[in-house]
Structure formats: C-alpha cells, structure tokens
Amino acid sequence: MPQPIIQRLHPTPRVVFMSSFVPRECGLATFTEDVVNAVSAHGVPCKVIAMNRPRQRVNYDRRVIATVHEDRMQDYQAAAALVNTSGYDILSIQHEFGLFGGESCDYLERFLNEVNIPIVTTFHTILNKPSVAMRQNLRAVARHSSAIVVMNSLAIELLEKVYGIDSRMIYMIHHGAPVVLSGRRYTMKSDLKLHGRKVLSTFGLLSSGKGLEYAVQAMPYIVEECPEAVYLILGQTHPVVKQQEGERYRDSLKALARKLGVQQHIQFVDKYFTKAELVAYLLASDVYLTPYLNMEQVTSGTLAYAMACGRPLVSTPYLYAQFLLGEDRGLLVRPQDEKSIAQSCLAILTNADLQARMERSNWRYGQTMIWPRVGQEYLQLFQHLAGMHVTSPSYLKASA
C-alpha cells in the first residue's frame, strides 16, 4: 500500500457503503456484508445504501439506511443528499458493471459528482479489452474517487496502461476470506457422507461462463485412474440466468454426465449456502477447481475462500487465478481442455506429498487474506483519507 502523504488518521471514521446487499442473493452482496462486518469489528460505524433491481423487494436489516432503484435517477440524488448531510466521513462504492443504471452507468457518475466526502471505489471487474463505454465509465468513476481498491496486484498495471488511471491512487487489498480452524477438515468428509472419496468441488452461482462442462468431461479420465473420485457442483443457478432460461445449463451438465457414464461420480448440491456450509464443503475437498472461461476475471470469492481453507487449487489461467496460484499454490490448466483438467487434478489426487505441500502453502498464504486482516487494511485506508479530508480537502480533488 502506498505511504500516506499526510500522516494524520481519523480515529473512527463513519463509513457508508453503496452496493448490493444481503439478503439479495449475489456474490457482491455477500462480499459487501463481509467487508462491512470486518470494518465494523474494529469499532467503526458502517451503514449501507443498497442497490435494488427493478421489481425487487428485499427485507434489509438496520444497517441499510436507504435503497436506490438502479434505473431511478431521483433515488441517486436522494442518496447523495443523505451522504452529504448525515455526517459520514467516507463513501465506499462497490463497482460492478450492471449494478448501476443509466446509459453506460452514467447515473453513478452523476451521483458521485454530487458527493462531497472522500470516495473509495473497489473495482470488481476490470477488462483488458473494454468497450469504449466501459473504459469511459471506469475513468469517470476514478476521477471522482480519492482511492481505488483492487483485489489483484495484476489489475494495477491494467488500470494504469489500459485505463490511464494513476497507480498512486490504487491500493491492493485481498478479497477476504473467513477464519477457518484447520483441524476441522478431518471430520468433514464423514459429516458430509463423503468418507473414502477423493473430492473435487466447484462452488458458485451457475451460469454457462463457468465452463463446468469441461470439468464434467474430465471426469471419465479422472475416474479411470481414481475410481473413488467425486465432483461436487455446489450452488444455485444465477438468479438472472434462471429468470431468462430456467435450469437449462444445470440440466445440460446432468445430461452430459449421464452420456459419459459418470453420473454416479458427480453430485449437484442445488442451494444457496451459508458461509459455514460452504466452508464445510471446502474443507472436505481434496481439490478445488475453477474451469472458468473468462480469462479477464480479476477476482473470485470462491477461489479466495478455497485458498483460506488450505485447499489445493486447479484453475484455468484467468487473471485472479494467475495472481493467486503463483509460487506452487496450485496448477493452471488450458481453457476448454478436459484432458488438461484431468491431468492436473490427478497429479494432486494421486500424489500425497504434493497435496500435503499445497495444503500447507495455501493455508499459510490464506492467513494473509482473512477478513480481520482485510478489515484492518480497509480501515487504515478509510482513516487515512478521512484524516486528509479534514487536513486538506482540496488534495482529494486534485489527486483524482
């Protein structure tokens, strides 16, 4: 993290987040709750302005002080007035394309233009080859921000070279992951009725971009050499995908498994998991697999969670996997290549020494990503910017 220019910290800045929020079922909502909890654990008051989709009704808890309909500009204006008049010191924006309304997300830019406190924006999607509109959107958001947060150090150079954003305003803070007791894993297979199995797993909201069909196609090769293997596909279909096409993708995966004769070696657990349930399945896994197709993906909460659980990792080389799987923390495979997936999974499943080394390495690295540490890093950034705002408000506009 860059050294603060002015060493004056605000002891307990009041922070308001703007993002989707639980109980809305999406990864960004869960992430935001985790960050709010992690920062609040240090005694800092945190509130949320929750983004809503059209015709969406969500029962939020008391942390949510306002809601914004993504396509209703008057909601953004009301939210800006609330931020400016309620004594908040920092606004934290969780930026994801599709979350904010208007043409090319211009409602967000108009909202940010009205906010007069320091803004910290976390970018969750950063494309190497953005459309003109996407590039303009990220640049506009950066101009209004006092600091940008990324969860992948490779994204810093990307923002600088592709988007022309000054790297001095960019901070790398890990995605965050739960604190896990390593000893728990030795009972998890029995608890989940997986005793005696070699377990591979993938978790997340299902959609065709996950590339799970290639993992399914890898199973005949894996089962031939490791007949006790089972592949767990964990999670519901993405709500937007389900609304548009129902369970077409999940059904296609089941049909493919039957065609290949490995249906007994693949289990679909169709539910929205609590964090405790997810951790239990991860601890029971011998290999965590992400065969994703989008090589520009700069973060993955599930991969971060698997790392914190000390799981050996196999993944296609999307940007976040390249960042996280360095230094022998996992194996990268060729995209859309079931044989490459099978070879890497078997390399771990059939080599106890390699598996043990990866588990130890990933467990150690995972401790740098746990939420208490991530919450402390966000808090230090918030304190720094809030203190600078008190000392010299003009600096914030100049730095953007």
N, C-alpha and C positions, 0 to 999 in steps of 0.2 A: 504494500500500500504506500502511495507517495507520502512524503513527510509533510505535515501541515505547515502552511506558510506562516500562519499566526497561531501560536501555541496558547490559545485560550479556549477552554472547553466549557460548554454549557452543562452543568451537573446533571440535570434531569429534564431534557427537552421533551415537550409534549409533541407526540408524533401522530399524524393521521395518515392512514394508508388508503389508496384508491385502487381497487382491483375487484375481480370476482371473489366471492367469499362463501364459506360453508354456511348452510348445508347444500349449496349448489354443488353438484357432482361434476367437478372438473379438476384437473391437476393443479391449475393455477389457484383455484380457491383453497385447496388443501395447502399448497405452498404458502400462500399469504397467511393462513391461520398459523402455520408453524413459525413463520417469521414474527408475527405479532406476539405469539406466546413466548418466543425466545427472547425478544427485546423486553417484553413486559416482565419477564422473570428477573430482570435486573432493576426492577422498581421504577420503570419508565412508563408513564401513562400512554397507552396506544388505543386509538379508535380507528374505525373503518368507514369509508364511503364505498358501498357495494354496487358493482355494475350489474344491471339486470338485462336479460334478453327480452324481446317482445313477447307479451302474453305470459311472462314468467312470474309466478308467485312463490316467494321464498320466505319462510319464517326465520328471520335472523335473531341473534341474541343481542344483548345490550351493548356489545362493542360496536355495533353498526349504528352510526348516528344519522346516516342519510343513504338514500338509494338514488341511482342515476339510471334511467332508461337509456340504453345505448344510442337510440336514434331520436332523443328528445333534447334539443339544444337548451331549452329553458331549465332542464334538470342540471345541466353542466353549469349554467350561470348561477343557479341557486347554490350549488355545491361550492363554487368559487367564493361566493359571498360568505358562506358558512366557514370556510377555511380561513378567510381573511379576518373575520370578526370574532372568532372563538378562542383566540389566544394560543393557537398552535404554533410551534417553532419550526417544524419540518413536515413537508408533504412527501410521502414515499409512493411513487407510481410503479405499479407492476405492468409493464408494457408488453402486450401481445397483440399481433395483428388479428383483427376480427373481434376484439373486445370492445373497441370504441367505435362510435358511429360517424356518420357524415361521409362525404366523398374523400377517399384516401385518409380516413380517420381524422379529418380536419376539425371535428368537434373537440377532440382532445387538445389540439394546438390552440384553439380559441379559448378553451378552458385554462390552459397553462398561462396564456398571455394575461389573464385576469388575476392570477395568483401572485401575492406579493411576499411570500415567505420562501426560504430555500426549498428547492425541489430535488429529490434524489430519485432517479429513474433506473429501475432494473430492467434490462432488455432480456426477454426470454426467447426471442427469435431474431437471428441476425443472418441474413442471406449473403452468400458470396457473390451471387449474381441477381441483385434485386431488380424489380421493375423500377421505372423512373419514379412512380408514385411512392413505392416503399422506401426508396432511398431518400426522397424529399421528406417523407414523414419522419424517419429516424433523425435526419439532420435537424428538422424543426424542433422535435422533442428535445434533442441535445442542446439546442440554442437556449431553450427555456430552463434547462436543468443546471443545477450547481454541481452535480456529480452524476456519473453514470456507473452503475454496478453491472458487472458480468460475472458469470459463474464458471468461466473457462478462460484461461490465460491466452489461448489461441485467438479468442474473439477480440482482444485488444488491438492486435495488428490489423485484423479485419476491419474494425471500425475506423482505424486511422487511414488505411490505404483505400478502402472501397467507399467509405462514407465521409472522409475528410474530417473526422472528429479528433480533437486534440487528445492524445493519450494521457496527458497530465490530469485530465478530469475523470479518467476511468479507473475504477477500483475493482479488483478481483476478490470476490468473496464466494466461498464454496456454496453449492446448492443447499447444503444442510441435510442432516440425517439423524435418526433417533439414537439415543444412548442405548446400547444393547449389551447385555451380560453374556459373554462368550460361552460360559458353561451351559447355558440353556439349550444349546443346539443338540446336545447328546440325548435328549429325551424327545425332541420334536418329531422325529420320524415315527416313533411309536405313538405319540399323541395324535398324529395325523393319519395313522394307519398306513404308513409308508415303510414300515420296518423291513429291512432286507432289500430295499430298492435303491438303485442309483438314480437320483432325482435331478432332472433338468427342469428349469422353470423360466417362464417369461410372465411378467405382470404388467398390467396397464389396460386402459380403455381400448377395446378392439376397434381397429379400422384397417383397411387394406394396405396402408402405408407401413404397417408394422413388419411386413414381409414374413409372417408366420408360416405361410405355405412352404417356404424353403426349409424352415425348421422341421415341419411335418415330413417333407420329402427326405430329410436327412435321417429320419428315424429308422427306416429299414437297414441302413448301413450301421447305425449305432446298435440296434437290437441284435444284428447278426453277431457282433463281437461282444456285446454286453447285454445278454437277454434279460437281465433284471432291471434294465433302464426304463424309466417312465418320464414322460414330458408333461409338465403341468402348465396349462394355459390359463392364467389367473386373471379374472376381471370381467366386467360387463362390456357390452358393446358401447362405443361412444354415443352419448345421447343424441347428438346431431345426426350421426350416421344411422342410428336406429330409427330416428324420425323419418329419414329420407329413404332408407332401403330395408328397414327391419333387421333381421338376423341373417341376411344373405351371406355375409363374409364368414360368420361363425359356422353356418351350415355348410359352406363350401369347404371349410377346413375339416369338418367331420366327414364329409363325403370323400375327401382326398385320403384321409386316414383309413377309411374302410377300403377304398380302392387299392391302397398299398398294403393292406393287411396288418396295419399296426394300431388299429383302433383300441386294442387292449393295452397299449403302451402310451396312450395319450389321454389325459384327463382334463376336461373343461370344468373349471370352477367359476360359474357364472354368478358373481355377486360383487357388490361394492364393498371392499374390505375396510375394516377398521385398521388403524396403524398396528395394533397388537396382532391382529390376524395376519397381516402382511409380513410382519417380522417373523412370525412363527413359520410361515411357508418358506421364507428366505433362509432361515436357519436350517431348515430341513433339506435345502437344496445343495447338491454337490457341485452344480454348475449353474450360473445364472446367464441367460442367453438373450441378447438383443439383436435380431437379424434385420434391423431396420433398413429401409430403402432410401431414406432421405439423408444423403451424406452431408448436408448443411446443418443438421440439427446440432445446436450448440449446447444443449443441456438435456439431461434426462434424470428426472427424480428417481425413477426406479433403479437406474444404474447406480446412482449415488447411495440409495438405500442398501442395495446389494453389496456395495463396497464397504459400507459401515458395518454390515453383518459379517464381513470377512469371507465373502463367497468368491471362489474363482470365477472369472468372467470370460465369456466368449462373445464377440460382437463384430458386426460389420464396422468399417472404419469411418463412421460419421464423426464430426468434429469433437463432440464431447467424449466419445469413446477413445479417440486418438489422445486426447488430453488426459483422461483418467487411467487408461491402461498402459501408460508408459512404465518403464523400469520393471518389467516382468510381473505386472499385476493382472495380466490376462492375455488372451490371444485374439488377434484380429483376423477376420476371415473375409474372403472375397464376397461382395454383394451378390445376391441371387445365385448362390452356388451351394447346393445342398451337400456336395461332397466335401467342400472346404469346411462347412459347418461340422459335418460328421467327424472329419479327421481331427479337428481341434477339440471337440467335445471328448472324443475317445482318448486323445493324448492326455487329458486330465483324468478321466474316469478310470483309465487302466494304469495310471502311474501314481501310486500313493504318495511317493516322495514329492513329486511335482505339485500335487493337490495340496499337500501339507504346507509347502513353501509359499504357494499363492495365498493360502488361508492366513498364514502368519503375516505376510507382507501386506495383504489387503486390510487385515484387522488393524495393523499399526497405522496405515495411511488413513483408514476410515475414522480414526480418532481425531484427525485434524478437521473433519467435516461435521462433527456432531453439533446439534442445534445450540447447546450452551455456548460453544465457541463461536459459532456463526452469529448468534445473537449479540455477543460481546463486540464482534467486529462491526456489525451494523450500528450498534450503539455508539461506538467510538467515532464512526463517520458522522452520525447524526449530531453528536456533541460538538465535534469539530466545526461543522457547517453552521450550527446554531450559534456557537460562540463567535465565529467570524461574522455572522449576520449582525450580531449585537455590536461588535467592534467596528466593522466597516461594511455596511450593507452594499455600497457601490461595487465592492470587489466581486460580489456574486454575479452581477450582471456582466461585468467586464470579462470574467473568466469564461462565460458561456459563449 
